[in-house]
């Protein structure tokens, strides 16, 4: 049994209104699928950038701490002598 047999009423060129609706739904689903894939990719890329920012932030923090202690030792050494 075909879909046309169940529907019975054919529109222009043998295409029923149900088939046109199904085609429209399929087009919308494809659009949604593309949007979800793009959103997933964008979230992954954003996550990678956030991780890189965290790594650079931590590296800068460690450099700051080392330079802070070195500068403090230099200042105290000059004041003592």
N, C-alpha and C positions, 0 to 999 in steps of 0.2 A: 504494500500500500504506500503510495506516494503522498507527499504533503498536499499536492494539488488535488488529489482525490478527496482528501478530508475537507479541504477548504471549498472546493467547487467553483467559486467565483474568481475568474481571472480578470486582471486589469489589462492595461495597454501592453501589447506585445507579449502576452502570456505571463506577465509578472503580476503577482497578486499584491494587494496592499500589505498582507502579512509578510511577504517576502521583502518588500521595500522596508517595512519596519524592522525586520530581522537584519537587513543590510545596514540600516541606520544604527541599530544596537551594536552590531559588529564593529562598525566604524568608531563608535564611541568607546567600546572596550579597547580597541587598538590604541586610541588616543590616551585613555587612562593608563594602559600598560606602558606606553612610552613615557608618560609623565612620572609614573612610579619609578621606572628605571632611572630617569634623570634625577629624581629626588634622592634615590639611593646612592647614585654616583656622587652627587653634590655633598651628601652627608659624609660619605667616605673621604672625599677630598678635604672637606672642612675638618674632619677628625685628624687627618694627617697633618694639616697646617697647625692645628691646636697642639698636637704633640711636639712638632718642631718648635713652636713658640715656647712650650714648657721647657724643652731641652736648652734652648738658647737662654731663657730666663735663669735657669739653674746655673748654667755655665757663667753667666755674667755675675750672679750672686757669689759664686765661689771666687771668681777673680777679684771682686770687690772686697771680700773678707780677707784674702791674702794681701792685697795692696793696703788695706786698712791697718792690718797688724804690722806690716813692714814700715809703713809711714809712722805709726805709733812708736815702734822701736827706734826709728831714726830720730824722731823728735826727742824721746827720752834720753837717748845716748848723747845727743848734742847738749842737752840741758845738764846732764851729769858731768860732762867734761868741759 
